[in-house]
């Protein structure tokens, strides 16, 4: 599966918790969050647009950095 890197404007545990809750609802998705670096890595075969839209549901600014 491709591993996509996103920059999400998370500032605290609450922010990363919101991202975790949103991503946990998606089937077949593995993810890691690096709060200090404001990065989220998502392993999924979903398209980038749907992953970006999903991440935006937490109300934070989201930037796609590409696959790693």
N, C-alpha and C positions, 0 to 999 in steps of 0.2 A: 504493500500500500504506500502511496506517496505520503510524505510527511510535510505538511504545510506550516509555514511560520507566519504568525500574525502578531502585530504590535497592538496591544489593547491598553487604553489609558486607565490602567488600574492603579489606585493609590493606596489601597489598604486590603486587609483580609476580607472585608465585606465585599469589595469589588471582585476579588478572585473567587469568593464564595458564590457570587451571582453567576460568574462565568462557568464555574463548576456545575451549578444547578442546571443551567441551560444546556451545557454539553452532555450531561449525564442522561438527558431525555432522548438524545439521538441514539438509535441503534447502530451497532457496528462502527463506533467511533472510539478511538483511543486518544487521550490527550495528556499533555503535561503543561503546567503553568509555572513560569518563573516570575514571581511577583516583583522582586527588586529590578529586574530588567524589563518588566512590563511585556513579557513575551508569552505567547500561547502556541504550542505545537500541537497540531491535530493530524492524526493518522486516519485517513478515510479515503474512500473512492468516490465520495460525493464531490460535486463540482465546487470550485472556489467561491462562486457567487452565493450558493446556498449556505456555505459555511460562514461567509462574511455576514450575510443577512441574519443568520442565527446568532452570531456573536454580537451584532448590533442591538439585539433584543435586550442586552443588559444595560443599554443606555450610554455606553462608552464609545469613544472614538476608536475606530478599528482601521488598521492599515495592513494590507497583505504584503509580506516580504518575499514570497516565493517559496519554492520547495527546498528542503534541506536534505 
